[in-house]
């Protein structure tokens, strides 16, 4: 026999809640993962340049920027950086430009007292160096896969342990990000009505994420132990050059030669 309370129609309607804190958390994590995992094999010219050549050239150019005292040389590098920027796709171009201007503008505001006391040239020099350095690093990160960057560092005699830690960190950021997205979606589906203690649920997710990361680190340690890992990180850098790579190499060699000439006072 069916109880009476089971035959009564349930008229309970929970109060609606927007749950914006869950939605914003999901979007922010997806945004970070998409930046790391975005597909850079596009038809644009700057994406097809050899990644090893890009990494080495960018590092050398940044060293030249840090040692330079010539505004003319920095202006030439500005033109070079903005040409590379316009070769990027439109969405990435806007994102790189905005990110590259934020910190230098804050620094320029902080340098205003120094400029008022007559130190205008050095202040503008610092401002220019910041813009070009941040712009070149953003161009490199948006046009080159992280895996290719870690492979290229091997040729620069970077310690194997440093490359391995950086590579594993990036991979685990993606894995733990995807796991946290699943947890947030599960929390969203189970949230009925108004949740009073919103931050309690988020701290629970953080604790769950910590336990998951600890288990994954233990599993990775055991896997490395079984494979007799001794700290040697073997990678193969891509050294096959195309026509566009030789053009890119020629432009960068010209910029480095120009820096040497200005430094030695030939011009």
HUZI-V694294 format. One record per run of one state. SS is the DSSP state (H for helix, E for strand, - for the rest). FROM is the first residue (numbers start at 1). TO is the last residue. If there is no record, write none. Layout:
BEGIN
SS	FROM	TO
SS	FROM	TO
END
This chain:
BEGIN
-	1	3
H	4	7
-	8	19
H	20	37
-	38	44
H	45	47
-	48	50
H	51	67
-	68	70
H	71	86
-	87	89
H	90	110
-	111	111
H	112	116
-	117	119
H	120	143
-	144	145
H	146	156
-	157	159
H	160	190
-	191	197
H	198	226
-	227	242
H	243	264
-	265	267
END
